[in-house]
Amino acid sequence: MNPYILGTLLLGLGLGTTLTLTSSHWLLAWMGLEMSTLSIIPLMAQRSHPRAVEATTKYFLAQATAAA
């Protein structure tokens, strides 16, 4: 993975976690959780192992169902 993309994903993960922990409103907490989710999904699928792709797909489907 490109180092710039990896750095951006890790930065998004850190910012999302920080936003969730420091939020004083439920909307900001939700936004932080979504930022963290959007950053962790590509990191989970980084290895092209079938189990990593399966875990990523299951995590995404569970998150999409919960968000709906």
N, C-alpha and C positions, 0 to 999 in steps of 0.2 A: 504494500500500500504506500502511496506517495506520502512522504513525511509531512507535507503541508496539510493534506487531508486528515491524516492521523492527528496532527496537532489541533486542527479545527474541531474534530470530533471530541477530543479530550477536553478542549476548552469549553465546548458546549455542555459536556457532561458535568464539568466542574461548576459552570455557571448555573445550570439547571438545579444541581444539588444545593448550591448556595442560596439560590432564589427560594427553593422549597423550605429550607431550614430557617430563613430569615423573614419569611412572609408573614404579614399580619392580616391577610385577607385570603379567603378560600380561593379566589380566582387566581391570585399570584401563586399560591401553592400548586394549583392545578397546572398553570403554565410552566412552572419549574419541573413538575413531574413529566409533562409532555416533552419538554426540552431534553430531559435526561433519557426518556424513552427513544426519541429520535436519534440521539447520539449513541446509545448503547446497541441498537439493532445492527448497524453496519459493523461495529466492533465485534459483535458475536459471530457474524458471518465471515469474518476476516480469513479464518482458516477454511480452506475448501474441502473440509472433511464432511462426509454425509451427515454425521451426527450433529455437527455444528450448524449446518444448514437446516436440519430438522428442528433443532432447538430454537433457532431463530424464527422459523416459520410458526412454530407453536406459540412462542412468546408474542409475536406480532398479532396472531389471531386472538389470543387471550386478551391482549391490550386493546385491540380494536373492538372486541365484544364488550369489554368493560366500559370503554369510552362511549359506546352507543347507548 
